[in-house]
Amino acid sequence: MTRVLVVEDDPQLVRALVINMQARQYGVDAAPDGATALRLAAARRPDVVMLDLGLPDMDGVDIIRALRGWTRVPILVLSARQASDEKVAALDAGADDYITKPFSMDELLARLRAAVRRTEDVPSAPGTTLVETDDFTIDLLAKKAVRSGRDIRLTPTEWHLLEILVTNPGRLVTQKYLLREVWGVSQRNKTNYLRVYMAQLRRKLEADPSHPRYLITEPGMGYRFEG
């Protein structure tokens, strides 16, 4: 059973989320504040965290940072904050998705399914288990990235994006394809997610992120990995 931790201080929304997810065979724990959320996350080890940013005791971005200190579990932000800088701050801290309130339950559940898919082990095709460059190595089987002898911590979303690109070396991978595969959506207005995540991957992997050698942008079309 996939276990979800819902971190939300609106009891009506929590009730709706719990009913809908339990009806679809998810196990659900709920926390009304950040302190309870961090305690439950450590004790229950959820498969996915759904997190409201506006909590009574601490900001959701601080919770994301705290979780990212020890876990790569997918984090889906549910927030009424619509400013792009708020979204970027949450994604930059390590969130995997950002869903603006109010949202449809169908869309939320689709995003949840996409988050679960990102963490499932998918066997790699023969011959593509290890990708080596002059600056870093990607072990697709072990889901591990190493740069200068050190393990690089990647979120599930960062990993999924990187995996798609490195298993298609030299090929243009379109924005639409990446949005559908990684987030389960194909709306063009989500391309800012791609920009944020590609910037994060470059910071972690490229020697000179502002002049990438491996993770190349094809303006208006998509991205390409050059090994």
C-alpha positions as CSV (number, residue, x, y, z in Angstrom):
1,M,0.0,0.0,0.0
2,T,1.3,3.5,-0.9
3,R,1.4,5.7,2.2
4,V,0.7,9.4,1.9
5,L,1.4,12.0,4.5
6,V,-1.0,15.0,4.2
7,V,0.3,18.2,5.9
8,E,-2.6,20.6,6.0
9,D,-4.3,22.7,8.7
10,D,-7.8,22.9,7.0
11,P,-9.8,20.1,8.5
12,Q,-12.4,20.1,5.8
13,L,-9.7,19.7,3.0
14,V,-7.9,17.0,5.1
15,R,-11.2,15.1,5.4
16,A,-11.8,15.3,1.6
17,L,-8.3,14.2,0.8
18,V,-8.4,11.3,3.2
19,I,-11.7,10.0,1.9
20,N,-10.7,10.3,-1.7
21,M,-7.3,8.6,-1.2
22,Q,-8.5,5.9,1.1
23,A,-11.2,5.0,-1.5
24,R,-8.3,4.4,-3.9
25,Q,-6.4,2.2,-1.5
26,Y,-3.8,4.7,-0.3
27,G,-2.8,4.7,3.3
28,V,-3.1,8.2,4.7
29,D,-1.6,10.0,7.8
30,A,-2.5,13.6,8.4
31,A,-0.6,16.4,10.3
32,P,-2.0,19.8,11.1
33,D,1.4,21.6,11.6
34,G,5.0,21.3,10.7
35,A,6.3,19.8,13.9
36,T,3.8,16.9,13.7
37,A,4.6,16.5,10.0
38,L,8.3,16.1,10.6
39,R,7.7,13.7,13.5
40,L,5.2,11.6,11.4
41,A,7.5,11.6,8.4
42,A,10.4,10.1,10.5
43,A,8.1,7.6,12.2
44,R,5.9,6.4,9.3
45,R,8.2,6.9,6.3
46,P,5.6,7.9,3.8
47,D,5.9,7.2,0.1
48,V,4.6,10.7,-0.8
49,V,4.2,13.9,1.2
50,M,1.4,16.4,0.3
51,L,2.3,19.7,1.9
52,D,0.5,23.1,2.5
53,L,2.9,26.0,2.7
54,G,0.9,28.1,5.1
55,L,1.0,26.2,8.3
56,P,0.4,27.6,11.8
57,D,3.9,26.9,13.3
58,M,6.4,27.1,10.4
59,D,6.7,27.8,6.7
60,G,6.2,24.9,4.3
61,V,9.5,25.7,2.5
62,D,11.4,25.1,5.8
63,I,9.7,21.7,6.1
64,I,10.7,20.8,2.5
65,R,14.3,21.7,3.4
66,A,14.2,19.6,6.6
67,L,12.8,16.6,4.8
68,R,15.4,16.9,2.0
69,G,18.1,16.7,4.7
70,W,17.4,12.9,4.9
71,T,14.8,11.7,2.3
72,R,14.1,11.8,-1.4
73,V,10.4,11.1,-0.9
74,P,8.3,13.0,-3.5
75,I,6.8,16.2,-2.1
76,L,3.7,17.7,-3.6
77,V,3.0,21.3,-2.5
78,L,-0.7,22.3,-2.2
79,S,-0.9,26.0,-1.8
80,A,-3.1,29.1,-2.3
81,R,0.1,31.1,-3.0
82,Q,0.1,31.7,-6.8
83,A,3.1,34.1,-7.2
84,S,5.8,32.5,-9.4
85,D,8.6,33.3,-6.9
86,E,6.7,31.3,-4.2
87,K,6.5,28.4,-6.6
88,V,10.2,28.6,-7.6
89,A,11.2,28.8,-3.9
90,A,9.3,25.6,-3.1
91,L,10.6,23.8,-6.1
92,D,14.1,25.1,-5.4
93,A,14.0,23.8,-1.9
94,G,13.3,20.3,-3.2
95,A,9.5,20.0,-3.9
96,D,8.6,17.8,-6.8
97,D,5.3,19.4,-7.8
98,Y,3.2,22.5,-7.0
99,I,-0.5,22.4,-7.2
100,T,-2.4,25.7,-6.7
101,K,-5.6,25.8,-4.6
102,P,-8.4,25.5,-5.5
103,F,-7.7,22.3,-7.5
104,S,-9.8,19.5,-8.9
105,M,-9.5,16.2,-7.0
106,D,-9.0,14.4,-10.3
107,E,-6.0,16.5,-11.2
108,L,-4.5,16.1,-7.7
109,L,-4.9,12.3,-7.9
110,A,-3.3,12.3,-11.3
111,R,-0.3,14.2,-9.9
112,L,-0.2,11.8,-7.0
113,R,-0.1,8.8,-9.4
114,A,2.7,10.5,-11.4
115,A,4.7,11.1,-8.2
116,V,4.4,7.4,-7.2
117,R,5.5,6.3,-10.7
118,R,8.6,8.5,-10.4
119,T,9.8,6.5,-7.4
120,E,9.1,3.0,-8.8
121,D,12.1,1.1,-10.1
122,V,12.0,0.8,-13.9
123,P,14.5,-1.7,-15.3
124,S,17.0,0.0,-17.6
125,A,17.5,-1.3,-21.1
126,P,20.7,-3.3,-21.6
127,G,23.7,-1.2,-22.3
128,T,22.3,2.0,-20.6
129,T,22.9,1.2,-17.0
130,L,26.0,3.4,-16.7
131,V,26.4,6.8,-18.3
132,E,29.9,8.3,-17.9
133,T,31.1,11.8,-18.8
134,D,34.3,13.8,-18.0
135,D,32.5,15.4,-15.1
136,F,30.0,13.0,-13.6
137,T,28.8,9.4,-13.7
138,I,25.1,8.3,-13.7
139,D,24.3,4.7,-12.5
140,L,20.8,4.1,-13.7
141,L,20.5,0.8,-12.0
142,A,21.6,2.0,-8.6
143,K,19.8,5.4,-9.2
144,K,23.0,7.2,-8.2
145,A,24.9,10.2,-9.6
146,V,28.5,10.8,-8.7
147,R,30.6,13.9,-9.4
148,S,34.3,14.3,-8.4
149,G,34.0,11.2,-6.3
150,R,31.0,12.5,-4.3
151,D,27.4,11.3,-4.4
152,I,25.0,14.0,-5.7
153,R,21.7,14.2,-3.9
154,L,18.8,14.4,-6.4
155,T,15.1,14.6,-5.8
156,P,12.8,12.0,-7.5
157,T,11.7,14.6,-10.0
158,E,15.3,15.7,-10.8
159,W,16.3,12.0,-11.2
160,H,13.4,11.2,-13.5
161,L,14.2,14.2,-15.8
162,L,17.9,13.2,-15.9
163,E,17.1,9.6,-16.6
164,I,14.9,10.4,-19.6
165,L,17.6,12.7,-21.0
166,V,20.6,10.5,-20.5
167,T,18.8,7.4,-22.0
168,N,18.2,9.4,-25.2
169,P,21.7,10.8,-25.8
170,G,21.9,13.4,-28.6
171,R,18.1,13.4,-29.1
172,L,15.8,16.4,-28.6
173,V,13.3,15.5,-25.9
174,T,10.4,17.9,-26.2
175,Q,8.9,20.0,-23.3
176,K,5.5,18.3,-23.9
177,Y,7.0,14.8,-23.6
178,L,8.9,15.7,-20.4
179,L,5.8,17.3,-18.8
180,R,3.7,14.3,-19.6
181,E,6.2,11.8,-18.4
182,V,7.4,13.5,-15.3
183,W,4.4,15.4,-14.0
184,G,1.5,13.6,-15.8
185,V,0.4,16.8,-17.5
186,S,1.1,18.5,-20.8
187,Q,0.0,22.1,-20.1
188,R,2.4,24.6,-21.7
189,N,2.2,26.9,-18.7
190,K,4.2,24.3,-16.7
191,T,7.3,24.9,-18.7
192,N,8.6,27.1,-15.9
193,Y,8.9,23.8,-13.9
194,L,11.3,22.5,-16.5
195,R,13.4,25.6,-16.4
196,V,13.7,25.4,-12.6
197,Y,14.6,21.7,-12.6
198,M,17.0,21.9,-15.4
199,A,18.8,24.8,-13.7
200,Q,19.0,22.7,-10.5
201,L,20.4,19.7,-12.4
202,R,23.0,22.0,-14.1
203,R,24.0,23.4,-10.7
204,K,24.6,19.9,-9.4
205,L,26.2,18.3,-12.4
206,E,27.8,20.9,-14.8
207,A,31.2,22.4,-14.2
208,D,29.9,25.7,-15.5
209,P,26.1,25.8,-15.1
210,S,25.7,29.0,-17.1
211,H,27.4,27.4,-20.1
212,P,26.2,23.8,-19.9
213,R,28.2,21.2,-21.8
214,Y,25.9,18.2,-21.2
215,L,22.3,19.4,-20.5
216,I,21.5,21.5,-23.5
217,T,18.4,23.7,-24.0
218,E,16.8,23.8,-27.4
219,P,14.9,27.1,-27.1
220,G,11.1,26.8,-27.4
221,M,11.4,23.0,-28.1
222,G,12.9,21.0,-25.3
223,Y,16.2,19.6,-24.0
224,R,19.0,17.4,-25.1
225,F,21.8,15.4,-23.3
226,E,25.2,15.4,-24.9
227,G,27.4,12.7,-23.4
